[in-house]
Amino acid sequence: MLNFTRGEWIAATVLLLLITTQLLFSALYEAKTAKPVDFTELVTQFEARVQWVEDSMENARRERYADNYQQNRKEYFPFDSSKIRKSAPFEKQEKKPQYTIVKLELNLCDSADVVVVPQFGNKRAQKLVEYRENLGGYYSFEQVKEIYILQNIDIELLQKYFTLNVSLIRKLTINNASYKELVAHPYIDSYLAKLIINYREKKGNFTSIEEVQKATNAYQVLMDKLSYYIEF
């Protein structure tokens, strides 16, 4: 096939015009001899030449398109697709966890650690740590729900992201604690603090949580909570 550039196309057009001019000149010259001229063959030849030029141009265009396609294909896909090995049949593999959760110790972590846990923002993280410091530490994940803005926290979420070491709880020495120290604890109000101090002044030191309960008539539920925070 012919591969015409723009310059070759112009040259072919000029050549076609010259041939056509020659044919017309010959026809006019013969007309002067008074012999009848048959223009049918002349027209047929002219149409054939025009068609030949058009076919050549179309073939050249297709060849250039094919060459460009192959060149671009090699540039963007520089591999032989016939040599690609068929992949092995897909085998279902057991899913593996993408990461391992590093749990925080609830009685040691600070707010900067807690803020990255789901459902915790800056405010919630601060309240969690503040309440722990007031208590002296947590003995149960359920205590987190005692914080107003964490009443709806999911216990399973806490168990997922935290550990809880009860031995880290900071205890209050009930026989030496002042009134101010007693009322600072979330589970001891001013009335209970006064009863404890009055009993100490009259009867002496406490020796057990049962004695504290008897001296103050406090609810058993409260005494159960305080048992984690009082030492004698």
Secondary structure, 3 states (H helix, E strand, C coil): CCCCCHHHHHHHHHHHHHHHHHHHHHHHHHHHCCCCCCHHHHHHHHHHHHHHHHHHHHHHHHHHHHHHHHHHHHHHCCCCHHHCCCCCCCCCCCCCCCCCCCCEECCCCCHHHHCCCCCCCHHHHHHHHHHHHHHCCCCCHHHHHHCHHHCCCCHHHHHHHEECCHHHCCCEECCCCCHHHHHCCCCCCHHHHHHHHHHHHHHCCCCCHHHHHHHHCCCHHHHHHHCCCEEC
